[in-house]
């Protein structure tokens, strides 16, 4: 054990340099402002006050939350039955199906999102087809629908794989016991399978919700520039407005949200385990 | 190794002490490689190779997505660049920050024959620091079959507020190009520092947002206008050239109220490791023939009139607006840190409405 903890030491150094130090730097920028002199920094809370008092920024925060929550929820609703179905197949077929689910992730996110533009836009695949059979065009791109579709499409594999893992790890004798004791298949699912798969669902939530709330490529491409989410806001502050301090403050707010949601999911996980 | 460093240092000291013509010729022998920093897809690569072959100077070629990203990387100072090709307002900012060196005209024999509109730009009136590369205007890219020419002529930028074109419009998603139509339509300068005028422009844009519900995009404009996704888009004349050459239903129009003239130009940073090589590179790309070939590849309009005329009569003869036209009311964008922050915040509020 002792020799193992020694082996971890280089990692601590690595973590300090590449994780803790950058985080501290971001926090430093978030709580400071540059004075008239370039080298002078002074403590301030004005970036946070600016964020929480401006309606536009709060709308961005609200929109990010809303989209991320809807995405996570849909990922569970679609992903759970999928994972359940896969876990009930032959082992060989299971491997194949999981492979099929991960294949889209081999392609770059940007390319996949661009492909959705080609499918959804007014002159795109769907509308061209509708037109050719004499139906009116429907407005798909630059709507909530398009953004959520792109997000769910992108993040679904994370949810499916997590739930699938916890379902396939499950002790099959428990299912037999439940059946032997006279439970209907639905009762078995509700009382045995679902509670045991909750850790998978929670891991899936973490893996979907966190990237979803900070994403910016998908909403920008499928929702248009008016679809400003937290990630977009940080990008604009750093690269376009050159406001490093305000950008850092938003990053800090995002970090707090992420840590808080991780804490909540962890707590849920524990409660589920105790039950 | 130490010896080499010492001798070269001593040599450099000597050279700066002399500081005359011989110094520059000495330097020409001493550096074998230059680093060029340019926007993506903004130079024909085979021409860079030709330059390398002709001069024996290696070119390390790096690209950036936006002037702001360029400035962030440049000011980090990790890489030292010899030639950068930014836009007007960014050049003005770099001059102000004392980051550029004066160009040695003696080494730039091809620095002639520029368009009048770019030969004395406001950010560098004597072309002391910069050599124009490509230029153009900001205007409306529109579908000839869907947008009435009369509306364009009579309403100018105001067409962006015309409910007739509801949900048919792309607005360029940057506070700079977004505010310009509003300010120009209201009869103000696009470089206004008057907060009252900016507020009126903000109100104008909010009205536009409500009346026509435009979609805010940047690079997507090109692909989407080629496929005819929308009928009107705010865009750069250079992008308009590319769009029109792929979809001849599209055309380009600059409203009567005036617009933004943009100029991208080649500059040499003060701390360029190989200034002589940089001059050679700039001179090479100012050669009318090279300029023509380069512009044909990029699709934008070159700064040298002879090259532009040749292309307008040749490969781009199907684009009537290939050579940008200018008006008295046109302006070059001026960088202003304070105003930029005001516009940037206002722009966000307009978009999320």
Contacts between the chains, C-beta under 8 A, distances in Angstrom:
chain1	res1	chain2	res2	distance
A	54	B	345	7.9
A	54	B	349	8.0
A	55	B	349	7.8
A	56	B	345	7.9
A	56	B	348	5.4
A	56	B	349	4.3
A	56	B	352	5.3
A	57	B	348	7.9
A	59	B	352	5.2
A	60	B	348	7.9
A	60	B	352	6.4
A	63	B	352	7.7
A	117	B	220	7.1
A	117	B	223	7.8
A	117	B	224	7.7
A	121	B	224	6.8
A	121	B	227	7.2
A	121	B	229	5.3
A	122	B	229	5.5
A	122	B	230	8.0
A	123	B	227	4.5
A	123	B	228	5.5
A	123	B	229	5.3
A	139	B	167	7.9
A	142	B	215	4.9
A	221	B	220	7.1
A	224	B	215	4.0
A	224	B	216	5.4
A	224	B	217	6.0
A	225	B	171	7.9
A	225	B	173	3.5
A	225	B	215	7.3
A	225	B	216	2.9
A	225	B	217	5.8
A	225	B	218	7.1
A	225	B	351	6.1
A	226	B	215	7.0
A	226	B	216	5.1
A	226	B	351	4.6
A	226	B	352	6.5
A	228	B	348	6.5
A	228	B	351	6.2
A	228	B	352	5.4
A	233	B	348	7.7
A	236	B	344	7.4
A	236	B	348	7.6
A	238	B	72	7.5
A	239	B	66	6.8
A	239	B	68	5.4
A	239	B	69	5.3
A	239	B	72	6.6
A	240	B	66	7.2
A	240	B	68	5.2
A	240	B	174	7.2
A	240	B	344	7.0
A	241	B	340	7.1
A	241	B	341	6.7
A	241	B	344	4.4
A	242	B	68	6.4
A	242	B	71	7.6
A	242	B	72	7.5
A	242	B	340	7.9
A	243	B	341	7.0
A	243	B	344	7.8
